[in-house]
Amino acid sequence: MNLKDHIRQIPDFPKPGINFFDISTLIGHPDAWKTAIARMAEDITQYQPDYIAGIDARGFLVAAPLAIALGCGVIMIRKPGKLPGHTLSHSYELEYGTDAIEIQHDAVQEGQRVVVVDDLLATGGTLQAAVSLLQDSGADVKAAACMIELTFLNGRKRLDIPCHTLLAYNSE
């Protein structure tokens, strides 16, 4: 199955000049969604993760079925103020300012194996921040995985761990 047939591209979203790669049409097609998750699970099973860490919010959609397929738990990486209880935070630079992400302080124990997932790898800033946050909390971050990679943005170069992607787009 060609999964690219199930990715909708929306020009000028969220702002003019941006071509948005929308996974809504993929997750809305049961066979395509099942195929995508099975292929991602096959790519990352070698890391034997204790947890799949999903980045807010579309990363949650990927993390949950992957965790079920691999028999492991899920860690939610969220924007500040969205998780209850004590949290650990990591601030990072964006092209246009700064942002921050958080996990619950007890989400992972020292040395537990984690694979970080999201729907899309673009410039790599948020994904690298998630890796740093998890490593700072004691996790052994084995790899990252995304459904889509925009290779022309070179986000993979920011990562110091293996990164698996299902679909690559070489231009806008």
C-alpha positions in Angstrom: 0.0 0.0 0.0 1.3 3.4 -0.9 0.7 5.5 2.2 1.5 8.7 0.4 -1.9 8.3 -1.3 -3.5 8.9 2.1 -1.6 12.1 3.0 -3.4 15.3 2.2 -1.4 18.4 1.5 -3.0 21.7 2.4 -1.3 24.8 1.0 -0.9 28.0 3.0 -1.7 26.4 6.4 -1.1 27.5 9.1 0.2 30.5 7.3 1.0 31.6 3.8 3.9 29.7 2.2 3.6 26.7 4.4 2.5 23.4 2.8 0.8 21.3 5.6 1.1 17.5 5.4 -2.1 16.3 7.0 -2.3 12.8 8.5 -6.0 13.1 9.1 -6.8 11.4 5.9 -4.4 8.6 6.8 -5.8 7.9 10.2 -9.3 8.1 8.8 -8.6 5.2 6.5 -8.5 2.0 8.7 -6.4 -0.1 6.4 -3.8 2.7 5.7 -3.7 3.5 9.5 -3.2 -0.1 10.4 -0.5 -0.5 7.8 1.3 2.7 8.9 1.4 1.5 12.5 2.5 -2.0 11.6 5.4 -0.6 9.5 6.5 1.8 12.3 6.3 -1.0 14.8 8.5 -3.1 12.6 11.1 -0.3 12.4 11.3 0.3 16.1 10.8 -3.2 17.7 14.6 -3.7 17.5 15.0 -1.1 20.3 12.8 -3.0 22.7 11.3 0.1 24.2 9.8 0.2 27.7 7.9 3.4 26.5 6.9 5.2 23.4 7.0 8.9 24.1 4.5 10.9 22.0 4.9 14.6 21.3 1.7 16.7 21.8 -0.7 16.3 20.1 -0.5 14.3 16.9 2.4 12.3 18.3 -0.1 10.9 20.8 -2.1 9.4 17.9 1.0 7.6 16.8 2.3 6.6 20.3 -0.8 4.9 21.6 -1.3 2.2 18.9 2.5 1.7 18.6 2.7 1.0 22.4 -0.1 -1.5 22.1 1.6 -3.2 19.1 4.9 -3.4 21.0 3.5 -4.2 24.4 4.9 -1.1 26.2 3.8 2.1 27.9 3.2 5.6 26.7 4.7 8.9 27.9 3.0 12.1 27.0 5.3 15.1 26.1 3.1 18.2 26.4 3.2 22.0 26.4 3.6 23.6 29.8 0.7 23.5 32.2 -1.1 20.6 30.5 0.0 17.8 32.7 -1.1 17.3 36.3 1.3 17.0 39.2 5.0 17.8 39.3 6.6 18.0 35.9 10.1 18.3 34.4 10.5 21.0 31.7 12.8 21.7 28.8 13.0 25.0 27.0 14.3 25.2 23.4 14.9 27.7 20.6 12.7 28.0 17.6 13.3 29.9 14.4 11.0 32.6 15.8 11.5 32.5 19.6 11.4 29.9 22.3 9.1 27.1 23.4 9.0 24.5 26.2 7.8 21.0 26.7 7.2 18.9 29.8 6.8 15.4 31.1 5.5 14.2 34.5 8.5 13.9 36.9 7.9 10.1 37.4 7.1 9.2 33.8 10.3 7.2 33.3 12.8 5.6 35.6 16.6 5.8 35.1 17.8 3.6 32.2 14.4 2.7 30.8 14.4 2.4 27.0 12.3 5.0 25.2 11.5 5.7 21.5 10.2 9.2 20.8 7.5 9.6 18.1 5.7 12.3 16.3 3.7 12.7 13.1 6.2 14.8 11.3 10.0 15.6 11.3 10.5 19.1 9.9 13.4 21.2 11.3 13.9 18.8 14.2 13.8 21.4 17.0 10.9 19.9 19.0 12.0 16.3 18.4 15.5 17.1 19.7 14.1 19.0 22.7 12.0 15.9 23.5 15.1 13.7 23.3 17.0 16.1 25.6 14.1 16.3 28.1 13.9 12.5 28.3 17.6 12.0 28.6 17.8 14.6 31.3 15.1 12.6 33.2 17.3 9.5 33.0 15.7 7.7 30.1 17.8 5.8 27.6 16.4 7.3 24.4 17.1 4.7 21.7 15.6 6.2 18.6 13.0 8.6 17.1 10.3 7.7 14.6 7.9 9.9 12.6 5.3 9.1 9.9 6.5 11.9 7.6 9.9 13.6 7.1 10.4 16.8 5.2 13.9 16.0 4.1 14.5 19.4 2.5 14.4 21.0 6.1 17.3 18.7 7.3 15.8 18.1 10.7 17.4 14.7 11.0 20.8 16.4 11.3 19.8 17.8 14.7 19.3 14.3 16.2 22.1 12.3 17.7 20.0 9.1 17.7 18.7 6.9 14.9 15.6 8.3 13.3 13.0 6.2 11.3 10.4 7.7 9.0 7.8 6.1 6.8 7.4 8.7 4.2 9.9 11.3 2.9 9.0 14.4 1.0 12.0 16.1 -0.8 10.4 19.4 -1.6 7.6 21.7 -0.5 
